[in-house]
Amino acid sequence: MKLERTILKQTVADYLYPHSISKQSAMQALRREIKSCPNLHYQLQQLQRNKHRHYFTREQAQLLFDYFKEKHS
């Protein structure tokens, strides 16, 4: 997947949770997953460079995709 400079959080949630009932439930599942892993939450905070709350940076999105790939392998 080619990553843009910033990625909308809803797009990431839709990609990681394609079988969710709605975008809100996908976002809720993503937030729950991030909060359940303190190490992932800390790493995302360290990579946060943008001031937009609704977007992930490319590095943050890559970290999430790597985390989910490792978790579901």
Distance bins in CASP14 RR format, pairs under 12 A and 6 or more apart:
PFRMAT RR
TARGET T0000
AUTHOR 0000-0000-0000
RMODE 2
METHOD distances of the structure
MODEL  1
1 7 0 0 0 0 1 0 0 0 0 0 0
1 11 0 0 0 0 0 1 0 0 0 0 0
1 12 0 0 0 0 0 1 0 0 0 0 0
1 15 1 0 0 1 0 0 0 0 0 0 0
1 16 0 0 0 0 0 1 0 0 0 0 0
1 58 0 0 0 0 0 1 0 0 0 0 0
1 61 0 0 0 0 1 0 0 0 0 0 0
1 62 0 0 0 0 1 0 0 0 0 0 0
1 64 0 0 0 0 0 1 0 0 0 0 0
1 65 1 0 0 1 0 0 0 0 0 0 0
1 66 0 0 0 0 0 1 0 0 0 0 0
1 69 0 0 0 0 0 1 0 0 0 0 0
2 58 0 0 0 0 0 1 0 0 0 0 0
2 61 0 0 0 0 0 1 0 0 0 0 0
2 62 0 0 0 0 0 1 0 0 0 0 0
3 11 0 0 0 0 0 1 0 0 0 0 0
3 12 0 0 0 0 1 0 0 0 0 0 0
3 15 0 0 0 0 0 1 0 0 0 0 0
3 55 0 0 0 0 0 1 0 0 0 0 0
3 56 0 0 0 0 1 0 0 0 0 0 0
3 57 0 0 0 0 1 0 0 0 0 0 0
3 58 1 0 1 0 0 0 0 0 0 0 0
3 59 0 0 0 0 1 0 0 0 0 0 0
3 60 0 0 0 0 1 0 0 0 0 0 0
3 61 1 0 1 0 0 0 0 0 0 0 0
3 62 1 0 0 1 0 0 0 0 0 0 0
3 63 0 0 0 0 0 1 0 0 0 0 0
3 64 0 0 0 0 0 1 0 0 0 0 0
3 65 0 0 0 0 1 0 0 0 0 0 0
3 66 0 0 0 0 0 1 0 0 0 0 0
4 11 0 0 0 0 1 0 0 0 0 0 0
4 12 0 0 0 0 0 1 0 0 0 0 0
4 55 0 0 0 0 1 0 0 0 0 0 0
4 56 0 0 0 0 1 0 0 0 0 0 0
4 57 0 0 0 0 1 0 0 0 0 0 0
4 58 1 0 0 1 0 0 0 0 0 0 0
4 61 0 0 0 0 1 0 0 0 0 0 0
4 62 0 0 0 0 0 1 0 0 0 0 0
5 49 0 0 0 0 0 1 0 0 0 0 0
5 50 0 0 0 0 1 0 0 0 0 0 0
5 52 0 0 0 0 0 1 0 0 0 0 0
5 55 0 0 0 0 1 0 0 0 0 0 0
5 56 0 0 0 0 0 1 0 0 0 0 0
5 57 1 0 0 1 0 0 0 0 0 0 0
5 58 1 0 0 1 0 0 0 0 0 0 0
5 59 0 0 0 0 0 1 0 0 0 0 0
5 60 0 0 0 0 0 1 0 0 0 0 0
5 61 0 0 0 0 0 1 0 0 0 0 0
6 12 0 0 0 0 0 1 0 0 0 0 0
6 48 0 0 0 0 0 1 0 0 0 0 0
6 49 0 0 0 0 1 0 0 0 0 0 0
6 50 1 0 1 0 0 0 0 0 0 0 0
6 51 0 0 0 0 0 1 0 0 0 0 0
6 52 1 0 0 1 0 0 0 0 0 0 0
6 53 0 0 0 0 0 1 0 0 0 0 0
6 54 0 0 0 0 1 0 0 0 0 0 0
6 55 1 0 1 0 0 0 0 0 0 0 0
6 56 1 0 0 1 0 0 0 0 0 0 0
6 57 1 0 0 1 0 0 0 0 0 0 0
6 58 1 0 0 1 0 0 0 0 0 0 0
6 59 0 0 0 0 0 1 0 0 0 0 0
6 60 0 0 0 0 1 0 0 0 0 0 0
6 61 0 0 0 0 1 0 0 0 0 0 0
7 13 0 0 0 0 0 1 0 0 0 0 0
7 14 0 0 0 0 0 1 0 0 0 0 0
7 15 0 0 0 0 1 0 0 0 0 0 0
7 16 0 0 0 0 0 1 0 0 0 0 0
7 50 0 0 0 0 0 1 0 0 0 0 0
7 52 0 0 0 0 0 1 0 0 0 0 0
7 54 0 0 0 0 0 1 0 0 0 0 0
7 55 1 0 0 1 0 0 0 0 0 0 0
7 56 1 0 1 0 0 0 0 0 0 0 0
7 57 1 0 0 1 0 0 0 0 0 0 0
7 58 1 0 0 1 0 0 0 0 0 0 0
7 59 0 0 0 0 0 1 0 0 0 0 0
7 60 0 0 0 0 1 0 0 0 0 0 0
7 61 1 0 1 0 0 0 0 0 0 0 0
7 62 0 0 0 0 1 0 0 0 0 0 0
7 63 0 0 0 0 0 1 0 0 0 0 0
7 64 0 0 0 0 1 0 0 0 0 0 0
7 65 0 0 0 0 0 1 0 0 0 0 0
8 14 0 0 0 0 1 0 0 0 0 0 0
8 15 0 0 0 0 0 1 0 0 0 0 0
8 23 0 0 0 0 0 1 0 0 0 0 0
8 27 0 0 0 0 0 1 0 0 0 0 0
8 30 0 0 0 0 0 1 0 0 0 0 0
8 50 0 0 0 0 0 1 0 0 0 0 0
8 52 0 0 0 0 1 0 0 0 0 0 0
8 53 0 0 0 0 0 1 0 0 0 0 0
8 54 1 0 0 1 0 0 0 0 0 0 0
8 55 1 0 1 0 0 0 0 0 0 0 0
8 56 1 0 0 1 0 0 0 0 0 0 0
8 57 0 0 0 0 0 1 0 0 0 0 0
8 61 0 0 0 0 1 0 0 0 0 0 0
9 15 0 0 0 0 0 1 0 0 0 0 0
9 16 0 0 0 0 0 1 0 0 0 0 0
9 17 0 0 0 0 0 1 0 0 0 0 0
9 23 0 0 0 0 1 0 0 0 0 0 0
9 24 0 0 0 0 0 1 0 0 0 0 0
9 26 0 0 0 0 1 0 0 0 0 0 0
9 27 1 0 0 1 0 0 0 0 0 0 0
9 28 0 0 0 0 0 1 0 0 0 0 0
9 30 1 0 0 1 0 0 0 0 0 0 0
9 31 0 0 0 0 1 0 0 0 0 0 0
9 34 0 0 0 0 0 1 0 0 0 0 0
9 44 0 0 0 0 0 1 0 0 0 0 0
9 50 0 0 0 0 0 1 0 0 0 0 0
9 52 0 0 0 0 1 0 0 0 0 0 0
9 53 0 0 0 0 1 0 0 0 0 0 0
9 54 1 0 1 0 0 0 0 0 0 0 0
9 55 1 0 0 1 0 0 0 0 0 0 0
9 56 1 0 1 0 0 0 0 0 0 0 0
9 57 0 0 0 0 0 1 0 0 0 0 0
9 60 0 0 0 0 1 0 0 0 0 0 0
9 61 0 0 0 0 1 0 0 0 0 0 0
9 64 0 0 0 0 1 0 0 0 0 0 0
10 16 0 0 0 0 0 1 0 0 0 0 0
10 17 0 0 0 0 0 1 0 0 0 0 0
10 20 0 0 0 0 0 1 0 0 0 0 0
10 22 0 0 0 0 0 1 0 0 0 0 0
10 23 1 0 1 0 0 0 0 0 0 0 0
10 24 0 0 0 0 1 0 0 0 0 0 0
10 25 0 0 0 0 0 1 0 0 0 0 0
10 26 1 0 0 1 0 0 0 0 0 0 0
10 27 1 0 0 1 0 0 0 0 0 0 0
10 28 0 0 0 0 0 1 0 0 0 0 0
10 30 0 0 0 0 1 0 0 0 0 0 0
10 31 0 0 0 0 0 1 0 0 0 0 0
10 54 1 0 0 1 0 0 0 0 0 0 0
10 55 0 0 0 0 1 0 0 0 0 0 0
10 56 0 0 0 0 0 1 0 0 0 0 0
11 17 0 0 0 0 0 1 0 0 0 0 0
11 18 0 0 0 0 0 1 0 0 0 0 0
11 23 0 0 0 0 1 0 0 0 0 0 0
11 26 0 0 0 0 1 0 0 0 0 0 0
11 27 0 0 0 0 0 1 0 0 0 0 0
11 30 0 0 0 0 0 1 0 0 0 0 0
11 54 0 0 0 0 0 1 0 0 0 0 0
11 55 0 0 0 0 1 0 0 0 0 0 0
11 56 0 0 0 0 1 0 0 0 0 0 0
11 61 0 0 0 0 1 0 0 0 0 0 0
11 64 0 0 0 0 0 1 0 0 0 0 0
11 65 0 0 0 0 0 1 0 0 0 0 0
12 18 0 0 0 0 0 1 0 0 0 0 0
12 23 0 0 0 0 0 1 0 0 0 0 0
12 26 0 0 0 0 1 0 0 0 0 0 0
12 27 0 0 0 0 1 0 0 0 0 0 0
12 29 0 0 0 0 0 1 0 0 0 0 0
12 30 1 0 0 1 0 0 0 0 0 0 0
12 31 0 0 0 0 0 1 0 0 0 0 0
12 33 0 0 0 0 0 1 0 0 0 0 0
12 34 0 0 0 0 0 1 0 0 0 0 0
12 44 0 0 0 0 0 1 0 0 0 0 0
12 54 0 0 0 0 0 1 0 0 0 0 0
12 55 0 0 0 0 1 0 0 0 0 0 0
12 56 1 0 1 0 0 0 0 0 0 0 0
12 57 0 0 0 0 0 1 0 0 0 0 0
12 58 0 0 0 0 0 1 0 0 0 0 0
12 60 0 0 0 0 1 0 0 0 0 0 0
12 61 1 0 1 0 0 0 0 0 0 0 0
12 62 0 0 0 0 0 1 0 0 0 0 0
12 63 0 0 0 0 0 1 0 0 0 0 0
12 64 1 0 0 1 0 0 0 0 0 0 0
12 65 0 0 0 0 1 0 0 0 0 0 0
12 67 0 0 0 0 0 1 0 0 0 0 0
12 68 0 0 0 0 1 0 0 0 0 0 0
13 19 0 0 0 0 0 1 0 0 0 0 0
13 20 1 0 0 1 0 0 0 0 0 0 0
13 22 0 0 0 0 0 1 0 0 0 0 0
13 23 1 0 0 1 0 0 0 0 0 0 0
13 24 0 0 0 0 1 0 0 0 0 0 0
13 25 0 0 0 0 1 0 0 0 0 0 0
13 26 1 1 0 0 0 0 0 0 0 0 0
13 27 1 0 1 0 0 0 0 0 0 0 0
13 28 0 0 0 0 1 0 0 0 0 0 0
13 29 1 0 0 1 0 0 0 0 0 0 0
13 30 1 0 1 0 0 0 0 0 0 0 0
13 31 0 0 0 0 1 0 0 0 0 0 0
13 32 0 0 0 0 0 1 0 0 0 0 0
13 33 0 0 0 0 1 0 0 0 0 0 0
13 34 0 0 0 0 0 1 0 0 0 0 0
13 54 0 0 0 0 0 1 0 0 0 0 0
13 56 0 0 0 0 0 1 0 0 0 0 0
13 61 0 0 0 0 0 1 0 0 0 0 0
13 64 0 0 0 0 1 0 0 0 0 0 0
13 68 0 0 0 0 0 1 0 0 0 0 0
14 20 1 0 0 1 0 0 0 0 0 0 0
14 21 0 0 0 0 0 1 0 0 0 0 0
14 22 0 0 0 0 0 1 0 0 0 0 0
14 23 1 0 0 1 0 0 0 0 0 0 0
14 24 0 0 0 0 0 1 0 0 0 0 0
14 25 0 0 0 0 0 1 0 0 0 0 0
14 26 1 0 1 0 0 0 0 0 0 0 0
14 27 0 0 0 0 1 0 0 0 0 0 0
14 29 0 0 0 0 0 1 0 0 0 0 0
14 30 0 0 0 0 1 0 0 0 0 0 0
15 23 0 0 0 0 0 1 0 0 0 0 0
15 26 0 0 0 0 1 0 0 0 0 0 0
15 30 0 0 0 0 1 0 0 0 0 0 0
15 56 0 0 0 0 0 1 0 0 0 0 0
15 61 0 0 0 0 1 0 0 0 0 0 0
15 64 0 0 0 0 1 0 0 0 0 0 0
15 65 0 0 0 0 1 0 0 0 0 0 0
15 68 0 0 0 0 1 0 0 0 0 0 0
15 69 0 0 0 0 0 1 0 0 0 0 0
16 26 1 0 0 1 0 0 0 0 0 0 0
16 27 0 0 0 0 0 1 0 0 0 0 0
16 29 1 0 0 1 0 0 0 0 0 0 0
16 30 1 0 0 1 0 0 0 0 0 0 0
16 31 0 0 0 0 0 1 0 0 0 0 0
16 32 0 0 0 0 0 1 0 0 0 0 0
16 33 0 0 0 0 1 0 0 0 0 0 0
16 34 0 0 0 0 0 1 0 0 0 0 0
16 56 0 0 0 0 0 1 0 0 0 0 0
16 61 0 0 0 0 0 1 0 0 0 0 0
16 64 1 0 0 1 0 0 0 0 0 0 0
16 65 1 0 0 1 0 0 0 0 0 0 0
16 66 0 0 0 0 0 1 0 0 0 0 0
16 67 0 0 0 0 1 0 0 0 0 0 0
16 68 1 0 1 0 0 0 0 0 0 0 0
16 69 0 0 0 0 0 1 0 0 0 0 0
16 71 0 0 0 0 0 1 0 0 0 0 0
16 72 0 0 0 0 1 0 0 0 0 0 0
17 23 0 0 0 0 1 0 0 0 0 0 0
17 24 0 0 0 0 0 1 0 0 0 0 0
17 25 1 0 0 1 0 0 0 0 0 0 0
17 26 1 0 1 0 0 0 0 0 0 0 0
17 27 0 0 0 0 1 0 0 0 0 0 0
17 28 0 0 0 0 1 0 0 0 0 0 0
17 29 1 0 1 0 0 0 0 0 0 0 0
17 30 1 0 0 1 0 0 0 0 0 0 0
17 31 0 0 0 0 0 1 0 0 0 0 0
17 32 0 0 0 0 0 1 0 0 0 0 0
17 33 0 0 0 0 1 0 0 0 0 0 0
17 64 0 0 0 0 0 1 0 0 0 0 0
17 68 0 0 0 0 1 0 0 0 0 0 0
17 72 0 0 0 0 0 1 0 0 0 0 0
18 25 0 0 0 0 0 1 0 0 0 0 0
18 26 0 0 0 0 1 0 0 0 0 0 0
18 29 0 0 0 0 0 1 0 0 0 0 0
18 68 0 0 0 0 0 1 0 0 0 0 0
19 25 0 0 0 0 1 0 0 0 0 0 0
19 26 0 0 0 0 1 0 0 0 0 0 0
19 29 0 0 0 0 0 1 0 0 0 0 0
20 26 1 1 0 0 0 0 0 0 0 0 0
20 27 0 0 0 0 1 0 0 0 0 0 0
20 28 0 0 0 0 1 0 0 0 0 0 0
20 29 1 0 0 1 0 0 0 0 0 0 0
20 30 0 0 0 0 1 0 0 0 0 0 0
20 32 0 0 0 0 0 1 0 0 0 0 0
21 27 0 0 0 0 0 1 0 0 0 0 0
21 28 0 0 0 0 0 1 0 0 0 0 0
21 29 0 0 0 0 0 1 0 0 0 0 0
22 28 0 0 0 0 1 0 0 0 0 0 0
22 29 0 0 0 0 0 1 0 0 0 0 0
23 29 0 0 0 0 0 1 0 0 0 0 0
23 30 0 0 0 0 0 1 0 0 0 0 0
24 30 0 0 0 0 0 1 0 0 0 0 0
24 31 0 0 0 0 0 1 0 0 0 0 0
25 31 0 0 0 0 0 1 0 0 0 0 0
25 32 0 0 0 0 0 1 0 0 0 0 0
26 32 0 0 0 0 0 1 0 0 0 0 0
26 33 0 0 0 0 0 1 0 0 0 0 0
27 33 0 0 0 0 0 1 0 0 0 0 0
27 34 0 0 0 0 0 1 0 0 0 0 0
27 54 0 0 0 0 0 1 0 0 0 0 0
28 34 0 0 0 0 0 1 0 0 0 0 0
28 35 0 0 0 0 0 1 0 0 0 0 0
29 35 0 0 0 0 0 1 0 0 0 0 0
29 36 0 0 0 0 0 1 0 0 0 0 0
29 68 0 0 0 0 0 1 0 0 0 0 0
30 36 0 0 0 0 0 1 0 0 0 0 0
30 37 0 0 0 0 0 1 0 0 0 0 0
30 40 0 0 0 0 0 1 0 0 0 0 0
30 41 0 0 0 0 0 1 0 0 0 0 0
30 44 0 0 0 0 0 1 0 0 0 0 0
30 56 0 0 0 0 0 1 0 0 0 0 0
30 60 0 0 0 0 0 1 0 0 0 0 0
30 61 0 0 0 0 0 1 0 0 0 0 0
30 64 0 0 0 0 1 0 0 0 0 0 0
30 65 0 0 0 0 0 1 0 0 0 0 0
30 67 0 0 0 0 0 1 0 0 0 0 0
30 68 0 0 0 0 1 0 0 0 0 0 0
31 37 0 0 0 0 0 1 0 0 0 0 0
31 40 0 0 0 0 0 1 0 0 0 0 0
31 41 0 0 0 0 0 1 0 0 0 0 0
31 44 0 0 0 0 0 1 0 0 0 0 0
31 64 0 0 0 0 0 1 0 0 0 0 0
32 40 0 0 0 0 0 1 0 0 0 0 0
32 41 0 0 0 0 0 1 0 0 0 0 0
33 40 1 0 0 1 0 0 0 0 0 0 0
33 41 0 0 0 0 1 0 0 0 0 0 0
33 44 0 0 0 0 0 1 0 0 0 0 0
33 64 0 0 0 0 1 0 0 0 0 0 0
33 67 0 0 0 0 1 0 0 0 0 0 0
33 68 0 0 0 0 1 0 0 0 0 0 0
33 71 0 0 0 0 1 0 0 0 0 0 0
33 72 0 0 0 0 0 1 0 0 0 0 0
34 40 1 0 1 0 0 0 0 0 0 0 0
34 41 1 0 1 0 0 0 0 0 0 0 0
34 42 0 0 0 0 0 1 0 0 0 0 0
34 43 0 0 0 0 0 1 0 0 0 0 0
34 44 1 0 0 1 0 0 0 0 0 0 0
34 45 0 0 0 0 0 1 0 0 0 0 0
34 56 0 0 0 0 0 1 0 0 0 0 0
34 60 0 0 0 0 0 1 0 0 0 0 0
34 63 0 0 0 0 0 1 0 0 0 0 0
34 64 1 0 0 1 0 0 0 0 0 0 0
34 67 0 0 0 0 1 0 0 0 0 0 0
34 68 0 0 0 0 0 1 0 0 0 0 0
35 41 1 0 0 1 0 0 0 0 0 0 0
35 42 0 0 0 0 0 1 0 0 0 0 0
35 44 0 0 0 0 0 1 0 0 0 0 0
36 67 0 0 0 0 0 1 0 0 0 0 0
36 71 0 0 0 0 0 1 0 0 0 0 0
37 43 0 0 0 0 1 0 0 0 0 0 0
37 44 0 0 0 0 1 0 0 0 0 0 0
37 63 0 0 0 0 0 1 0 0 0 0 0
37 64 0 0 0 0 0 1 0 0 0 0 0
37 67 1 0 0 1 0 0 0 0 0 0 0
37 68 0 0 0 0 0 1 0 0 0 0 0
37 70 0 0 0 0 0 1 0 0 0 0 0
37 71 0 0 0 0 1 0 0 0 0 0 0
38 44 0 0 0 0 0 1 0 0 0 0 0
38 45 0 0 0 0 0 1 0 0 0 0 0
39 45 0 0 0 0 0 1 0 0 0 0 0
39 46 0 0 0 0 0 1 0 0 0 0 0
39 63 0 0 0 0 0 1 0 0 0 0 0
39 67 0 0 0 0 1 0 0 0 0 0 0
39 70 0 0 0 0 0 1 0 0 0 0 0
40 46 0 0 0 0 0 1 0 0 0 0 0
40 47 0 0 0 0 0 1 0 0 0 0 0
40 60 0 0 0 0 0 1 0 0 0 0 0
40 63 1 0 0 1 0 0 0 0 0 0 0
40 64 1 0 0 1 0 0 0 0 0 0 0
40 65 0 0 0 0 0 1 0 0 0 0 0
40 66 0 0 0 0 1 0 0 0 0 0 0
40 67 1 0 1 0 0 0 0 0 0 0 0
40 68 0 0 0 0 1 0 0 0 0 0 0
40 70 0 0 0 0 0 1 0 0 0 0 0
40 71 0 0 0 0 1 0 0 0 0 0 0
41 47 0 0 0 0 0 1 0 0 0 0 0
41 48 0 0 0 0 0 1 0 0 0 0 0
41 60 0 0 0 0 0 1 0 0 0 0 0
41 63 0 0 0 0 0 1 0 0 0 0 0
41 64 0 0 0 0 0 1 0 0 0 0 0
41 67 0 0 0 0 0 1 0 0 0 0 0
42 48 0 0 0 0 0 1 0 0 0 0 0
42 63 0 0 0 0 0 1 0 0 0 0 0
43 59 0 0 0 0 1 0 0 0 0 0 0
43 60 0 0 0 0 1 0 0 0 0 0 0
43 62 0 0 0 0 0 1 0 0 0 0 0
43 63 1 0 1 0 0 0 0 0 0 0 0
43 64 0 0 0 0 1 0 0 0 0 0 0
43 66 0 0 0 0 0 1 0 0 0 0 0
43 67 0 0 0 0 1 0 0 0 0 0 0
44 50 0 0 0 0 0 1 0 0 0 0 0
44 56 0 0 0 0 1 0 0 0 0 0 0
44 57 0 0 0 0 1 0 0 0 0 0 0
44 59 0 0 0 0 1 0 0 0 0 0 0
44 60 1 0 1 0 0 0 0 0 0 0 0
44 61 0 0 0 0 1 0 0 0 0 0 0
44 62 0 0 0 0 0 1 0 0 0 0 0
44 63 1 0 0 1 0 0 0 0 0 0 0
44 64 1 0 0 1 0 0 0 0 0 0 0
44 66 0 0 0 0 0 1 0 0 0 0 0
44 67 0 0 0 0 1 0 0 0 0 0 0
45 57 0 0 0 0 0 1 0 0 0 0 0
45 60 0 0 0 0 1 0 0 0 0 0 0
45 63 0 0 0 0 0 1 0 0 0 0 0
46 57 0 0 0 0 0 1 0 0 0 0 0
46 59 0 0 0 0 1 0 0 0 0 0 0
46 60 0 0 0 0 1 0 0 0 0 0 0
46 63 0 0 0 0 1 0 0 0 0 0 0
47 56 0 0 0 0 1 0 0 0 0 0 0
47 57 1 0 0 1 0 0 0 0 0 0 0
47 58 0 0 0 0 1 0 0 0 0 0 0
47 59 1 0 1 0 0 0 0 0 0 0 0
47 60 1 0 1 0 0 0 0 0 0 0 0
47 61 0 0 0 0 1 0 0 0 0 0 0
47 62 0 0 0 0 1 0 0 0 0 0 0
47 63 1 0 0 1 0 0 0 0 0 0 0
47 64 0 0 0 0 0 1 0 0 0 0 0
48 55 0 0 0 0 0 1 0 0 0 0 0
48 56 0 0 0 0 1 0 0 0 0 0 0
48 57 1 0 0 1 0 0 0 0 0 0 0
48 59 0 0 0 0 1 0 0 0 0 0 0
48 60 1 0 0 1 0 0 0 0 0 0 0
48 63 0 0 0 0 0 1 0 0 0 0 0
49 55 0 0 0 0 0 1 0 0 0 0 0
49 56 0 0 0 0 0 1 0 0 0 0 0
49 57 1 0 1 0 0 0 0 0 0 0 0
49 58 0 0 0 0 0 1 0 0 0 0 0
49 59 0 0 0 0 1 0 0 0 0 0 0
49 60 0 0 0 0 1 0 0 0 0 0 0
50 56 0 0 0 0 1 0 0 0 0 0 0
50 57 1 0 1 0 0 0 0 0 0 0 0
50 58 0 0 0 0 0 1 0 0 0 0 0
50 59 0 0 0 0 0 1 0 0 0 0 0
50 60 0 0 0 0 1 0 0 0 0 0 0
50 61 0 0 0 0 0 1 0 0 0 0 0
51 57 0 0 0 0 0 1 0 0 0 0 0
52 60 0 0 0 0 0 1 0 0 0 0 0
55 61 0 0 0 0 1 0 0 0 0 0 0
56 62 0 0 0 0 1 0 0 0 0 0 0
56 63 0 0 0 0 1 0 0 0 0 0 0
56 64 1 0 0 1 0 0 0 0 0 0 0
56 65 0 0 0 0 0 1 0 0 0 0 0
57 63 0 0 0 0 1 0 0 0 0 0 0
57 64 0 0 0 0 0 1 0 0 0 0 0
58 64 0 0 0 0 0 1 0 0 0 0 0
58 65 0 0 0 0 0 1 0 0 0 0 0
59 65 0 0 0 0 0 1 0 0 0 0 0
59 66 0 0 0 0 0 1 0 0 0 0 0
60 66 0 0 0 0 0 1 0 0 0 0 0
60 67 0 0 0 0 0 1 0 0 0 0 0
61 67 0 0 0 0 0 1 0 0 0 0 0
61 68 0 0 0 0 0 1 0 0 0 0 0
62 68 0 0 0 0 0 1 0 0 0 0 0
62 69 0 0 0 0 0 1 0 0 0 0 0
63 69 0 0 0 0 0 1 0 0 0 0 0
63 70 0 0 0 0 0 1 0 0 0 0 0
64 70 0 0 0 0 0 1 0 0 0 0 0
64 71 0 0 0 0 0 1 0 0 0 0 0
65 71 0 0 0 0 0 1 0 0 0 0 0
65 72 0 0 0 0 0 1 0 0 0 0 0
66 72 0 0 0 0 0 1 0 0 0 0 0
66 73 0 0 0 0 0 1 0 0 0 0 0
67 73 0 0 0 0 0 1 0 0 0 0 0
END
